[in-house]
């Protein structure tokens, strides 16, 4: 997988020209621009990544053609809640091996209940969860209390051993959510809950999409859960309204971090994408956070590049078409890094 080196030579003017040249897919009666060359596509991704004032690592693959792309894809980064994806994978391995059951009851302990994302912290602790309920809450609501339950049931060491077995050498879970004690690995001081690389997440998601791990039924079930994700402000933001596009993904967030990893099923075939935006100057916990927006713009650029527009129907009188994407104004591009 190639890496696009980050250089300071990109300017807001270049970013603007690239956005206007490739950032728009048109509606009825018009045709989308021709696909970019590899060099143009790389420059386009880099221009987007450098526009928001923080740093980005990105990896992706078009599974139909095998074409890979990325920006610093092997750099270890903080996972935030993205680490919950490997935990789900291990839980499904253990269920396949007969060591756990989807329907088995799980109990919430005082240790498990923590603040942050999710709903269980607001409910009666004796609500009567199954392991399947906890896994679903862990992924779709990124519920931290449910996550601690699943971490405890699967075992942290097992998760890490499984990731090594699968070839994800830079992916580790260091401990429980909101419990910083008991994390003996010195890397936990740098990465917090977990660490990974964009390349590792693309590898894991590709194996799920190709049904190369556990069983086909287990991969189908995991994809179903990922397809119910409620946090859609990053990758799906500008692409979920495209015909035939469905996202299966997991997000993560910290004050200066926004992450999204997933699979976009498209009419041209599946595209696996992992993006981590960090050192963000925008610390707002809103849908318009600059790190979320840069991930959304990267996903849009990827799908526009790899997914050809269908032949448009002939325009009829009064048919003005419909803009699927709105190209950002020059002022919006120049101000993106100052939010």
C-alpha positions as CSV (number, residue, x, y, z in Angstrom):
1,X,0.0,0.0,0.0
2,X,1.5,3.3,-1.0
3,X,1.7,6.3,1.4
4,X,1.2,9.8,0.3
5,X,3.8,11.9,2.0
6,X,2.6,15.1,3.7
7,X,4.3,18.2,2.4
8,X,3.7,21.9,3.2
9,X,3.5,22.9,-0.4
10,X,-0.3,22.5,-0.8
11,X,-2.2,25.8,-0.5
12,X,-5.8,26.7,-0.1
13,X,-5.9,27.7,-3.7
14,X,-4.8,24.2,-4.8
15,X,-7.3,22.6,-2.4
16,X,-10.0,24.8,-3.9
17,X,-9.2,23.9,-7.5
18,X,-9.2,20.2,-6.6
19,X,-12.5,20.4,-4.8
20,X,-14.1,22.2,-7.7
21,X,-12.7,19.8,-10.2
22,X,-13.7,16.6,-8.4
23,X,-15.9,17.5,-5.5
24,X,-19.2,17.6,-7.4
25,X,-21.4,14.8,-8.8
26,X,-24.1,16.2,-10.9
27,X,-27.7,15.1,-11.3
28,X,-29.9,14.4,-14.3
29,X,-28.7,15.7,-17.7
30,X,-25.0,16.0,-16.9
31,X,-22.0,13.7,-16.6
32,X,-19.5,13.4,-13.8
33,X,-15.9,14.3,-14.5
34,X,-13.6,11.5,-15.8
35,X,-11.8,9.5,-13.2
36,X,-8.6,11.0,-11.9
37,X,-5.1,9.5,-12.6
38,X,-3.5,7.9,-9.5
39,X,-1.2,11.0,-9.1
40,X,-4.2,13.4,-9.3
41,X,-6.2,11.3,-6.8
42,X,-3.3,11.2,-4.4
43,X,-2.9,15.0,-4.6
44,X,-6.6,15.5,-4.2
45,X,-6.7,13.4,-1.0
46,X,-3.6,15.2,0.4
47,X,-5.1,18.6,-0.3
48,X,-8.2,17.6,1.6
49,X,-6.2,16.1,4.5
50,X,-4.1,19.2,5.0
51,X,-7.0,21.6,4.9
52,X,-8.4,21.3,8.4
53,X,-5.4,22.1,10.5
54,X,-4.8,18.7,12.1
55,X,-3.3,15.5,10.8
56,X,-4.8,12.5,9.0
57,X,-3.9,8.9,8.4
58,X,-5.9,7.1,5.8
59,X,-6.0,3.7,4.1
60,X,-8.4,2.2,1.6
61,X,-8.9,-0.4,-1.1
62,X,-11.3,-0.9,-4.0
63,X,-12.1,-4.6,-3.5
64,X,-13.3,-4.9,-7.1
65,X,-10.0,-3.9,-8.7
66,X,-7.6,-4.4,-5.7
67,X,-6.4,-0.8,-6.0
68,X,-5.0,0.5,-2.8
69,X,-4.4,4.1,-1.6
70,X,-3.5,5.9,1.6
71,X,-2.0,8.8,3.5
72,X,0.6,7.6,6.1
73,X,-1.4,4.4,6.4
74,X,0.9,2.6,8.8
75,X,1.2,5.3,11.5
76,X,-0.1,4.0,14.9
77,X,-2.9,6.2,16.2
78,X,-5.4,6.4,19.0
79,X,-8.4,4.2,18.3
80,X,-10.9,5.7,20.7
81,X,-14.0,3.6,20.2
82,X,-12.8,2.0,16.9
83,X,-11.1,-0.6,19.1
84,X,-14.6,-2.0,19.8
85,X,-14.6,-3.5,16.3
86,X,-11.7,-5.9,17.1
87,X,-13.5,-6.7,20.4
88,X,-16.7,-7.7,18.4
89,X,-14.6,-9.9,16.1
90,X,-13.1,-11.8,19.1
91,X,-16.6,-12.2,20.6
92,X,-17.8,-13.8,17.4
93,X,-14.8,-16.1,17.3
94,X,-15.6,-17.2,20.8
95,X,-19.2,-17.8,19.9
96,X,-18.1,-19.8,16.9
97,X,-15.9,-21.9,19.1
98,X,-18.8,-22.6,21.5
99,X,-17.2,-20.7,24.4
100,X,-19.8,-17.9,24.4
101,X,-23.4,-17.6,23.2
102,X,-25.2,-14.7,21.6
103,X,-28.2,-15.3,23.9
104,X,-26.4,-15.8,27.2
105,X,-27.3,-13.4,29.9
106,X,-24.6,-10.9,31.0
107,X,-24.6,-8.9,34.2
108,X,-23.6,-5.3,34.5
109,X,-21.3,-4.6,37.5
110,X,-20.5,-1.3,39.2
111,X,-17.1,-1.5,37.5
112,X,-18.7,-1.7,34.1
113,X,-20.9,1.4,34.5
114,X,-19.1,4.5,33.2
115,X,-20.0,7.8,31.6
116,X,-19.6,8.9,28.0
117,X,-21.4,7.5,25.0
118,X,-24.3,5.1,25.3
119,X,-27.6,4.6,27.1
120,X,-27.0,1.9,29.8
121,X,-25.6,4.4,32.3
122,X,-29.1,5.9,32.4
123,X,-31.0,2.7,32.8
124,X,-31.5,0.3,35.6
125,X,-28.4,-1.9,36.0
126,X,-30.6,-5.0,36.2
127,X,-32.2,-4.4,32.8
128,X,-31.5,-8.0,31.8
129,X,-29.0,-7.9,28.9
130,X,-27.8,-10.7,26.7
131,X,-24.3,-10.8,25.3
132,X,-25.8,-10.0,21.9
133,X,-27.5,-6.9,23.3
134,X,-24.2,-5.7,24.8
135,X,-22.3,-6.3,21.5
136,X,-25.0,-4.4,19.5
137,X,-25.0,-1.5,22.0
138,X,-21.1,-1.4,22.0
139,X,-21.1,-1.0,18.2
140,X,-24.2,0.9,17.2
141,X,-24.4,3.4,20.1
142,X,-20.7,2.9,21.1
143,X,-22.1,2.4,24.6
144,X,-19.2,2.5,27.0
145,X,-20.9,0.5,29.8
146,X,-21.8,-2.3,27.3
147,X,-18.3,-2.2,26.0
148,X,-16.8,-2.9,29.4
149,X,-19.2,-5.8,29.8
150,X,-18.0,-7.3,26.4
151,X,-14.4,-6.6,27.2
152,X,-14.7,-8.4,30.4
153,X,-16.5,-11.4,28.9
154,X,-14.1,-11.8,25.9
155,X,-10.9,-10.9,27.8
156,X,-8.5,-8.2,26.8
157,X,-5.6,-10.6,26.3
158,X,-7.7,-12.8,24.0
159,X,-8.6,-9.8,21.8
160,X,-5.0,-8.8,21.4
161,X,-3.9,-12.4,20.7
162,X,-6.5,-12.7,18.0
163,X,-5.5,-9.5,16.3
164,X,-1.9,-10.7,16.2
165,X,-3.1,-14.0,14.8
166,X,-4.9,-12.2,12.0
167,X,-1.8,-10.1,11.2
168,X,-2.9,-6.9,12.8
169,X,0.5,-6.3,14.4
170,X,-0.2,-2.7,15.5
171,X,-3.7,-3.2,17.0
172,X,-4.0,-3.4,20.8
173,X,-6.7,-3.0,23.4
174,X,-5.0,-1.6,26.6
175,X,-7.8,-1.8,29.2
176,X,-11.4,-0.9,30.1
177,X,-13.2,2.3,29.1
178,X,-12.7,5.1,31.7
179,X,-10.4,2.9,33.8
180,X,-6.9,4.1,33.3
181,X,-5.4,1.9,36.0
182,X,-4.3,-1.6,35.4
183,X,-2.8,-0.9,31.9
184,X,0.7,-2.3,32.2
185,X,1.6,-1.7,28.5
186,X,3.7,1.5,28.4
187,X,2.1,2.3,25.0
188,X,-1.2,2.9,26.9
189,X,0.2,6.2,28.1
190,X,0.4,7.4,24.5
191,X,-2.6,5.8,23.0
192,X,-5.1,5.5,25.8
193,X,-7.8,2.8,25.3
194,X,-6.3,1.3,22.2
195,X,-4.0,1.7,19.2
196,X,-4.2,0.7,15.6
197,X,-3.2,1.8,12.1
198,X,-5.4,2.6,9.1
199,X,-3.8,-0.3,7.3
200,X,-4.7,-2.7,10.1
201,X,-8.4,-1.7,10.1
202,X,-8.6,-2.0,6.3
203,X,-7.2,-5.5,6.6
204,X,-9.7,-6.5,9.3
205,X,-12.7,-5.1,7.4
206,X,-11.5,-6.6,4.2
207,X,-11.5,-10.1,5.8
208,X,-15.0,-9.5,7.1
209,X,-16.3,-8.3,3.8
210,X,-14.7,-11.3,1.9
211,X,-16.0,-13.7,4.6
212,X,-12.4,-14.9,5.2
213,X,-12.6,-15.1,9.0
214,X,-14.8,-17.1,11.5
215,X,-17.7,-18.1,9.1
216,X,-19.8,-16.5,6.4
217,X,-22.7,-16.4,8.8
218,X,-20.7,-14.6,11.5
219,X,-19.4,-12.1,9.0
220,X,-22.9,-11.5,7.7
221,X,-24.0,-10.9,11.3
222,X,-21.2,-8.5,12.1
223,X,-21.9,-6.5,8.9
224,X,-25.6,-6.3,9.9
225,X,-24.5,-4.7,13.2
226,X,-22.1,-2.3,11.5
227,X,-24.8,-1.3,9.1
228,X,-27.0,-0.1,12.0
229,X,-24.4,2.5,13.2
230,X,-26.1,5.6,14.5
231,X,-23.1,7.9,14.3
232,X,-23.1,9.0,10.6
233,X,-21.4,12.4,10.7
234,X,-18.1,11.3,9.1
235,X,-17.9,8.8,6.2
236,X,-21.6,8.7,5.3
237,X,-22.1,12.5,5.7
238,X,-21.9,13.4,2.0
239,X,-22.3,10.0,0.5
240,X,-25.2,8.2,2.1
241,X,-27.6,9.8,-0.3
242,X,-25.9,8.3,-3.4
243,X,-27.9,5.6,-5.2
244,X,-26.8,2.2,-4.1
245,X,-24.3,3.3,-1.4
246,X,-24.6,1.7,2.0
247,X,-22.1,2.1,4.8
248,X,-21.1,-0.5,7.4
249,X,-18.8,1.2,9.8
250,X,-17.5,2.0,13.4
251,X,-16.6,5.4,14.7
252,X,-14.5,6.8,17.5
253,X,-13.9,10.2,19.1
254,X,-11.8,12.0,21.6
255,X,-11.4,15.7,22.2
256,X,-8.9,16.2,19.4
257,X,-9.6,13.0,17.5
258,X,-12.3,11.7,15.1
259,X,-12.1,8.3,13.5
260,X,-14.2,6.2,11.1
261,X,-13.5,2.8,9.6
262,X,-15.9,0.9,7.4
263,X,-17.1,-0.6,4.1
264,X,-19.0,1.3,1.5
265,X,-21.1,-1.0,-0.6
266,X,-21.5,0.7,-4.0
267,X,-22.9,-0.2,-7.4
268,X,-19.2,-0.6,-8.6
269,X,-18.3,-2.9,-5.7
270,X,-17.2,-2.6,-2.1
271,X,-14.7,0.0,-1.0
272,X,-13.0,-0.4,2.4
273,X,-11.8,2.8,4.1
274,X,-10.2,3.7,7.4
275,X,-9.6,7.3,8.4
276,X,-8.1,8.8,11.6
277,X,-8.1,12.6,12.0
278,X,-6.1,13.7,15.0
279,X,-4.4,16.7,16.6
280,X,-7.5,18.6,15.6
281,X,-7.6,22.3,16.5
282,X,-11.4,22.0,16.7
283,X,-12.4,20.5,20.0
284,X,-16.2,21.1,19.7
285,X,-18.4,18.1,20.3
286,X,-20.7,18.9,17.4
287,X,-21.6,17.4,14.1
288,X,-19.7,20.3,12.4
289,X,-16.4,19.5,14.0
290,X,-13.6,20.1,11.5
291,X,-12.1,16.6,12.0
292,X,-15.5,15.0,11.2
293,X,-15.8,17.1,8.1
294,X,-12.4,16.3,6.8
295,X,-13.2,12.5,7.1
296,X,-16.5,13.2,5.3
297,X,-14.8,15.0,2.4
298,X,-12.2,12.3,2.1
299,X,-14.9,9.6,1.9
300,X,-16.7,11.7,-0.7
301,X,-13.5,12.0,-2.8
302,X,-12.9,8.3,-2.7
303,X,-16.4,7.3,-3.7
304,X,-16.5,9.9,-6.5
305,X,-13.2,8.6,-7.8
306,X,-14.0,4.9,-7.7
307,X,-17.8,4.8,-8.4
308,X,-18.7,5.9,-11.9
309,X,-21.8,7.9,-12.3
310,X,-24.6,6.0,-14.1
311,X,-25.5,7.2,-17.6
312,X,-28.0,10.1,-16.9
313,X,-31.4,10.1,-18.4
314,X,-32.2,12.7,-21.0
315,X,-33.2,16.0,-19.4
316,X,-36.8,17.0,-19.8
317,X,-38.1,20.5,-20.0
318,X,-38.0,22.1,-16.6
319,X,-35.7,19.3,-15.2
320,X,-32.9,21.2,-13.5
321,X,-31.3,18.0,-12.0
322,X,-30.3,17.7,-8.4
323,X,-27.0,18.4,-6.8
324,X,-25.8,15.4,-4.9
325,X,-22.8,17.3,-3.5
326,X,-22.3,21.0,-3.0
327,X,-18.8,22.2,-3.8
328,X,-17.5,24.3,-0.9
329,X,-16.9,27.9,-1.5
330,X,-13.4,29.3,-1.6
331,X,-14.0,31.0,1.7
332,X,-15.2,27.8,3.3
333,X,-12.0,26.0,2.1
334,X,-9.7,28.6,3.4
335,X,-11.4,28.8,6.8
336,X,-11.7,25.0,7.3
337,X,-8.4,24.8,9.2
338,X,-9.2,27.6,11.6
339,X,-12.3,26.0,13.2
